[in-house]
Amino acid sequence: MLEYLAQNFGYILVAGVLLLIVAAIILRMVRNRRAGRGGCGHGCAGCAHAAFCHPEARREPDKSAAGPGARTGGE
């Protein structure tokens, strides 16, 4: 077993470094997505997929919260 590791140390090292780089990229993408930042790095003004990146922008306002001057209906 040790002979195998000694013969393939270079390959194992390169594979480990590449694996760490890919894991760091994926982790950064997940964190950016959770923080609400898109993955493309451009503005959303002309993007056809803006509704998918920012679904909270298309939500309707909460109608249960009565604003000033709103009628409560029971009077």
Backbone as XML, in Angstrom:
<?xml version="1.0"?>
<chain id="A" units="angstrom">
  <residue number="1" name="MET">
    <atom name="N" x="0.820" y="-1.186" z="0.000"/>
    <atom name="CA" x="0.000" y="0.000" z="0.000"/>
    <atom name="C" x="0.870" y="1.259" z="0.000"/>
  </residue>
  <residue number="2" name="LEU">
    <atom name="N" x="1.896" y="1.280" z="0.853"/>
    <atom name="CA" x="2.774" y="2.452" z="0.893"/>
    <atom name="C" x="3.550" y="2.613" z="-0.406"/>
  </residue>
  <residue number="3" name="GLU">
    <atom name="N" x="3.868" y="1.506" z="-1.039"/>
    <atom name="CA" x="4.581" y="1.574" z="-2.319"/>
    <atom name="C" x="3.697" y="2.228" z="-3.377"/>
  </residue>
  <residue number="4" name="TYR">
    <atom name="N" x="2.435" y="1.862" z="-3.386"/>
    <atom name="CA" x="1.482" y="2.456" z="-4.336"/>
    <atom name="C" x="1.370" y="3.964" z="-4.111"/>
  </residue>
  <residue number="5" name="LEU">
    <atom name="N" x="1.243" y="4.381" z="-2.843"/>
    <atom name="CA" x="1.139" y="5.798" z="-2.530"/>
    <atom name="C" x="2.406" y="6.556" z="-2.921"/>
  </residue>
  <residue number="6" name="ALA">
    <atom name="N" x="3.555" y="5.948" z="-2.696"/>
    <atom name="CA" x="4.816" y="6.593" z="-3.045"/>
    <atom name="C" x="4.959" y="6.746" z="-4.555"/>
  </residue>
  <residue number="7" name="GLN">
    <atom name="N" x="4.521" y="5.749" z="-5.317"/>
    <atom name="CA" x="4.637" y="5.812" z="-6.771"/>
    <atom name="C" x="3.657" y="6.815" z="-7.379"/>
  </residue>
  <residue number="8" name="ASN">
    <atom name="N" x="2.516" y="7.002" z="-6.753"/>
    <atom name="CA" x="1.467" y="7.853" z="-7.326"/>
    <atom name="C" x="1.236" y="9.129" z="-6.523"/>
  </residue>
  <residue number="9" name="PHE">
    <atom name="N" x="2.227" y="9.534" z="-5.763"/>
    <atom name="CA" x="2.083" y="10.706" z="-4.907"/>
    <atom name="C" x="1.741" y="11.956" z="-5.715"/>
  </residue>
  <residue number="10" name="GLY">
    <atom name="N" x="2.375" y="12.145" z="-6.829"/>
    <atom name="CA" x="2.124" y="13.329" z="-7.671"/>
    <atom name="C" x="0.691" y="13.378" z="-8.166"/>
  </residue>
  <residue number="11" name="TYR">
    <atom name="N" x="0.183" y="12.261" z="-8.642"/>
    <atom name="CA" x="-1.196" y="12.201" z="-9.126"/>
    <atom name="C" x="-2.188" y="12.446" z="-7.991"/>
  </residue>
  <residue number="12" name="ILE">
    <atom name="N" x="-1.917" y="11.862" z="-6.852"/>
    <atom name="CA" x="-2.799" y="12.026" z="-5.699"/>
    <atom name="C" x="-2.803" y="13.480" z="-5.243"/>
  </residue>
  <residue number="13" name="LEU">
    <atom name="N" x="-1.653" y="14.106" z="-5.229"/>
    <atom name="CA" x="-1.544" y="15.503" z="-4.819"/>
    <atom name="C" x="-2.302" y="16.416" z="-5.781"/>
  </residue>
  <residue number="14" name="VAL">
    <atom name="N" x="-2.108" y="16.239" z="-7.072"/>
    <atom name="CA" x="-2.797" y="17.066" z="-8.071"/>
    <atom name="C" x="-4.305" y="16.846" z="-7.992"/>
  </residue>
  <residue number="15" name="ALA">
    <atom name="N" x="-4.744" y="15.604" z="-7.851"/>
    <atom name="CA" x="-6.169" y="15.314" z="-7.743"/>
    <atom name="C" x="-6.761" y="15.948" z="-6.484"/>
  </residue>
  <residue number="16" name="GLY">
    <atom name="N" x="-6.041" y="15.932" z="-5.397"/>
    <atom name="CA" x="-6.517" y="16.554" z="-4.161"/>
    <atom name="C" x="-6.651" y="18.063" z="-4.285"/>
  </residue>
  <residue number="17" name="VAL">
    <atom name="N" x="-5.667" y="18.697" z="-4.916"/>
    <atom name="CA" x="-5.719" y="20.147" z="-5.112"/>
    <atom name="C" x="-6.899" y="20.514" z="-6.017"/>
  </residue>
  <residue number="18" name="LEU">
    <atom name="N" x="-7.089" y="19.777" z="-7.101"/>
    <atom name="CA" x="-8.214" y="20.043" z="-7.994"/>
    <atom name="C" x="-9.551" y="19.846" z="-7.282"/>
  </residue>
  <residue number="19" name="LEU">
    <atom name="N" x="-9.637" y="18.827" z="-6.463"/>
    <atom name="CA" x="-10.857" y="18.576" z="-5.712"/>
    <atom name="C" x="-11.154" y="19.733" z="-4.750"/>
  </residue>
  <residue number="20" name="LEU">
    <atom name="N" x="-10.141" y="20.261" z="-4.096"/>
    <atom name="CA" x="-10.324" y="21.401" z="-3.200"/>
    <atom name="C" x="-10.771" y="22.655" z="-3.955"/>
  </residue>
  <residue number="21" name="ILE">
    <atom name="N" x="-10.209" y="22.875" z="-5.142"/>
    <atom name="CA" x="-10.589" y="24.037" z="-5.949"/>
    <atom name="C" x="-12.046" y="23.929" z="-6.379"/>
  </residue>
  <residue number="22" name="VAL">
    <atom name="N" x="-12.460" y="22.766" z="-6.863"/>
    <atom name="CA" x="-13.848" y="22.568" z="-7.295"/>
    <atom name="C" x="-14.796" y="22.723" z="-6.108"/>
  </residue>
  <residue number="23" name="ALA">
    <atom name="N" x="-14.447" y="22.192" z="-4.958"/>
    <atom name="CA" x="-15.287" y="22.312" z="-3.767"/>
    <atom name="C" x="-15.421" y="23.777" z="-3.343"/>
  </residue>
  <residue number="24" name="ALA">
    <atom name="N" x="-14.336" y="24.548" z="-3.425"/>
    <atom name="CA" x="-14.381" y="25.960" z="-3.068"/>
    <atom name="C" x="-15.271" y="26.745" z="-4.028"/>
  </residue>
  <residue number="25" name="ILE">
    <atom name="N" x="-15.215" y="26.428" z="-5.313"/>
    <atom name="CA" x="-16.058" y="27.099" z="-6.302"/>
    <atom name="C" x="-17.528" y="26.801" z="-6.041"/>
  </residue>
  <residue number="26" name="ILE">
    <atom name="N" x="-17.861" y="25.549" z="-5.785"/>
    <atom name="CA" x="-19.246" y="25.170" z="-5.519"/>
    <atom name="C" x="-19.746" y="25.827" z="-4.236"/>
  </residue>
  <residue number="27" name="LEU">
    <atom name="N" x="-18.931" y="25.853" z="-3.208"/>
    <atom name="CA" x="-19.306" y="26.485" z="-1.943"/>
    <atom name="C" x="-19.573" y="27.971" z="-2.141"/>
  </residue>
  <residue number="28" name="ARG">
    <atom name="N" x="-18.754" y="28.629" z="-2.907"/>
    <atom name="CA" x="-18.951" y="30.056" z="-3.175"/>
    <atom name="C" x="-20.242" y="30.297" z="-3.953"/>
  </residue>
  <residue number="29" name="MET">
    <atom name="N" x="-20.530" y="29.429" z="-4.922"/>
    <atom name="CA" x="-21.765" y="29.562" z="-5.689"/>
    <atom name="C" x="-22.988" y="29.389" z="-4.799"/>
  </residue>
  <residue number="30" name="VAL">
    <atom name="N" x="-22.948" y="28.428" z="-3.893"/>
    <atom name="CA" x="-24.067" y="28.188" z="-2.980"/>
    <atom name="C" x="-24.249" y="29.381" z="-2.053"/>
  </residue>
  <residue number="31" name="ARG">
    <atom name="N" x="-23.176" y="29.894" z="-1.502"/>
    <atom name="CA" x="-23.263" y="31.050" z="-0.600"/>
    <atom name="C" x="-23.788" y="32.279" z="-1.326"/>
  </residue>
  <residue number="32" name="ASN">
    <atom name="N" x="-23.334" y="32.514" z="-2.553"/>
    <atom name="CA" x="-23.831" y="33.645" z="-3.333"/>
    <atom name="C" x="-25.314" y="33.498" z="-3.618"/>
  </residue>
  <residue number="33" name="ARG">
    <atom name="N" x="-25.730" y="32.303" z="-3.947"/>
    <atom name="CA" x="-27.141" y="32.053" z="-4.250"/>
    <atom name="C" x="-28.008" y="32.293" z="-3.011"/>
  </residue>
  <residue number="34" name="ARG">
    <atom name="N" x="-27.565" y="31.844" z="-1.860"/>
    <atom name="CA" x="-28.319" y="32.049" z="-0.618"/>
    <atom name="C" x="-28.368" y="33.515" z="-0.225"/>
  </residue>
  <residue number="35" name="ALA">
    <atom name="N" x="-27.335" y="34.264" z="-0.589"/>
    <atom name="CA" x="-27.286" y="35.690" z="-0.268"/>
    <atom name="C" x="-28.089" y="36.521" z="-1.261"/>
  </residue>
  <residue number="36" name="GLY">
    <atom name="N" x="-28.625" y="35.888" z="-2.302"/>
    <atom name="CA" x="-29.450" y="36.591" z="-3.272"/>
    <atom name="C" x="-28.687" y="37.196" z="-4.425"/>
  </residue>
  <residue number="37" name="ARG">
    <atom name="N" x="-27.430" y="36.902" z="-4.510"/>
    <atom name="CA" x="-26.643" y="37.408" z="-5.643"/>
    <atom name="C" x="-26.699" y="36.371" z="-6.758"/>
  </residue>
  <residue number="38" name="GLY">
    <atom name="N" x="-26.892" y="36.855" z="-7.976"/>
    <atom name="CA" x="-26.953" y="35.958" z="-9.120"/>
    <atom name="C" x="-25.585" y="35.412" z="-9.472"/>
  </residue>
  <residue number="39" name="GLY">
    <atom name="N" x="-25.562" y="34.428" z="-10.281"/>
    <atom name="CA" x="-24.310" y="33.801" z="-10.649"/>
    <atom name="C" x="-23.684" y="34.328" z="-11.918"/>
  </residue>
  <residue number="40" name="CYS">
    <atom name="N" x="-24.416" y="35.174" z="-12.663"/>
    <atom name="CA" x="-23.892" y="35.594" z="-13.958"/>
    <atom name="C" x="-22.975" y="36.806" z="-13.851"/>
  </residue>
  <residue number="41" name="GLY">
    <atom name="N" x="-23.143" y="37.642" z="-12.844"/>
    <atom name="CA" x="-22.270" y="38.794" z="-12.665"/>
    <atom name="C" x="-22.670" y="40.018" z="-13.463"/>
  </residue>
  <residue number="42" name="HIS">
    <atom name="N" x="-23.807" y="39.981" z="-14.143"/>
    <atom name="CA" x="-24.276" y="41.110" z="-14.942"/>
    <atom name="C" x="-25.536" y="41.677" z="-14.314"/>
  </residue>
  <residue number="43" name="GLY">
    <atom name="N" x="-25.960" y="42.815" z="-14.811"/>
    <atom name="CA" x="-27.200" y="43.415" z="-14.329"/>
    <atom name="C" x="-28.403" y="42.645" z="-14.846"/>
  </residue>
  <residue number="44" name="CYS">
    <atom name="N" x="-29.531" y="42.834" z="-14.207"/>
    <atom name="CA" x="-30.734" y="42.086" z="-14.563"/>
    <atom name="C" x="-31.650" y="42.860" z="-15.501"/>
  </residue>
  <residue number="45" name="ALA">
    <atom name="N" x="-31.270" y="44.061" z="-15.914"/>
    <atom name="CA" x="-32.150" y="44.897" z="-16.715"/>
    <atom name="C" x="-32.552" y="44.221" z="-18.029"/>
  </residue>
  <residue number="46" name="GLY">
    <atom name="N" x="-31.643" y="43.607" z="-18.719"/>
    <atom name="CA" x="-31.962" y="42.991" z="-19.997"/>
    <atom name="C" x="-31.943" y="41.480" z="-19.961"/>
  </residue>
  <residue number="47" name="CYS">
    <atom name="N" x="-31.969" y="40.895" z="-18.784"/>
    <atom name="CA" x="-31.850" y="39.445" z="-18.652"/>
    <atom name="C" x="-33.218" y="38.784" z="-18.744"/>
  </residue>
  <residue number="48" name="ALA">
    <atom name="N" x="-33.342" y="37.791" z="-19.578"/>
    <atom name="CA" x="-34.597" y="37.062" z="-19.738"/>
    <atom name="C" x="-34.871" y="36.151" z="-18.550"/>
  </residue>
  <residue number="49" name="HIS">
    <atom name="N" x="-33.880" y="35.845" z="-17.759"/>
    <atom name="CA" x="-34.030" y="34.931" z="-16.634"/>
    <atom name="C" x="-34.081" y="35.650" z="-15.286"/>
  </residue>
  <residue number="50" name="ALA">
    <atom name="N" x="-34.333" y="36.948" z="-15.282"/>
    <atom name="CA" x="-34.340" y="37.720" z="-14.040"/>
    <atom name="C" x="-35.401" y="37.219" z="-13.067"/>
  </residue>
  <residue number="51" name="ALA">
    <atom name="N" x="-36.526" y="36.752" z="-13.575"/>
    <atom name="CA" x="-37.589" y="36.259" z="-12.698"/>
    <atom name="C" x="-37.174" y="34.980" z="-11.978"/>
  </residue>
  <residue number="52" name="PHE">
    <atom name="N" x="-36.287" y="34.226" z="-12.562"/>
    <atom name="CA" x="-35.825" y="32.995" z="-11.927"/>
    <atom name="C" x="-34.741" y="33.270" z="-10.893"/>
  </residue>
  <residue number="53" name="CYS">
    <atom name="N" x="-33.913" y="34.258" z="-11.144"/>
    <atom name="CA" x="-32.848" y="34.598" z="-10.198"/>
    <atom name="C" x="-33.391" y="35.335" z="-8.992"/>
  </residue>
  <residue number="54" name="HIS">
    <atom name="N" x="-34.405" y="36.170" z="-9.194"/>
    <atom name="CA" x="-34.940" y="37.028" z="-8.142"/>
    <atom name="C" x="-36.447" y="36.843" z="-8.030"/>
  </residue>
  <residue number="55" name="PRO">
    <atom name="N" x="-36.907" y="35.688" z="-7.547"/>
    <atom name="CA" x="-38.347" y="35.465" z="-7.479"/>
    <atom name="C" x="-39.057" y="36.370" z="-6.478"/>
  </residue>
  <residue number="56" name="GLU">
    <atom name="N" x="-38.343" y="36.919" z="-5.492"/>
    <atom name="CA" x="-38.983" y="37.778" z="-4.506"/>
    <atom name="C" x="-39.444" y="39.087" z="-5.122"/>
  </residue>
  <residue number="57" name="ALA">
    <atom name="N" x="-38.903" y="39.475" z="-6.270"/>
    <atom name="CA" x="-39.295" y="40.714" z="-6.929"/>
    <atom name="C" x="-40.701" y="40.610" z="-7.508"/>
  </residue>
  <residue number="58" name="ARG">
    <atom name="N" x="-41.200" y="39.416" z="-7.791"/>
    <atom name="CA" x="-42.519" y="39.280" z="-8.376"/>
    <atom name="C" x="-43.591" y="38.963" z="-7.351"/>
  </residue>
  <residue number="59" name="ARG">
    <atom name="N" x="-43.253" y="38.903" z="-6.084"/>
    <atom name="CA" x="-44.244" y="38.657" z="-5.057"/>
    <atom name="C" x="-45.198" y="39.837" z="-4.955"/>
  </residue>
  <residue number="60" name="GLU">
    <atom name="N" x="-46.444" y="39.528" z="-4.655"/>
    <atom name="CA" x="-47.429" y="40.584" z="-4.465"/>
    <atom name="C" x="-47.319" y="41.102" z="-3.031"/>
  </residue>
  <residue number="61" name="PRO">
    <atom name="N" x="-47.669" y="42.373" z="-2.819"/>
    <atom name="CA" x="-47.591" y="42.928" z="-1.458"/>
    <atom name="C" x="-48.567" y="42.212" z="-0.538"/>
  </residue>
  <residue number="62" name="ASP">
    <atom name="N" x="-48.235" y="42.197" z="0.723"/>
    <atom name="CA" x="-49.054" y="41.547" z="1.730"/>
    <atom name="C" x="-50.316" y="42.370" z="1.954"/>
  </residue>
  <residue number="63" name="LYS">
    <atom name="N" x="-51.483" y="41.774" z="1.684"/>
    <atom name="CA" x="-52.744" y="42.496" z="1.791"/>
    <atom name="C" x="-53.310" y="42.470" z="3.201"/>
  </residue>
  <residue number="64" name="SER">
    <atom name="N" x="-52.723" y="41.684" z="4.094"/>
    <atom name="CA" x="-53.229" y="41.615" z="5.453"/>
    <atom name="C" x="-52.806" y="42.822" z="6.282"/>
  </residue>
  <residue number="65" name="ALA">
    <atom name="N" x="-51.753" y="43.477" z="5.889"/>
    <atom name="CA" x="-51.267" y="44.646" z="6.626"/>
    <atom name="C" x="-52.017" y="45.872" z="6.116"/>
  </residue>
  <residue number="66" name="ALA">
    <atom name="N" x="-52.851" y="46.450" z="6.949"/>
    <atom name="CA" x="-53.624" y="47.627" z="6.561"/>
    <atom name="C" x="-52.768" y="48.860" z="6.711"/>
  </residue>
  <residue number="67" name="GLY">
    <atom name="N" x="-52.747" y="49.654" z="5.684"/>
    <atom name="CA" x="-51.979" y="50.893" z="5.708"/>
    <atom name="C" x="-52.798" y="52.014" z="6.296"/>
  </residue>
  <residue number="68" name="PRO">
    <atom name="N" x="-52.249" y="53.244" z="6.336"/>
    <atom name="CA" x="-52.978" y="54.385" z="6.885"/>
    <atom name="C" x="-54.218" y="54.676" z="6.029"/>
  </residue>
  <residue number="69" name="GLY">
    <atom name="N" x="-55.339" y="54.892" z="6.677"/>
    <atom name="CA" x="-56.565" y="55.214" z="5.974"/>
    <atom name="C" x="-57.279" y="53.998" z="5.408"/>
  </residue>
  <residue number="70" name="ALA">
    <atom name="N" x="-56.801" y="52.804" z="5.692"/>
    <atom name="CA" x="-57.429" y="51.602" z="5.164"/>
    <atom name="C" x="-58.659" y="51.294" z="5.986"/>
  </residue>
  <residue number="71" name="ARG">
    <atom name="N" x="-59.686" y="50.804" z="5.311"/>
    <atom name="CA" x="-60.917" y="50.429" z="5.997"/>
    <atom name="C" x="-60.777" y="49.029" z="6.518"/>
  </residue>
  <residue number="72" name="THR">
    <atom name="N" x="-61.259" y="48.813" z="7.711"/>
    <atom name="CA" x="-61.165" y="47.491" z="8.307"/>
    <atom name="C" x="-62.367" y="46.621" z="7.965"/>
  </residue>
  <residue number="73" name="GLY">
    <atom name="N" x="-63.445" y="47.190" z="7.438"/>
    <atom name="CA" x="-64.556" y="46.415" z="6.934"/>
    <atom name="C" x="-65.649" y="46.112" z="7.932"/>
  </residue>
  <residue number="74" name="GLY">
    <atom name="N" x="-65.449" y="46.145" z="9.199"/>
    <atom name="CA" x="-66.453" y="45.775" z="10.163"/>
    <atom name="C" x="-67.292" y="46.923" z="10.689"/>
  </residue>
  <residue number="75" name="GLU">
    <atom name="N" x="-67.073" y="48.119" z="10.253"/>
    <atom name="CA" x="-67.752" y="49.275" z="10.843"/>
    <atom name="C" x="-68.860" y="49.754" z="9.981"/>
  </residue>
</chain>
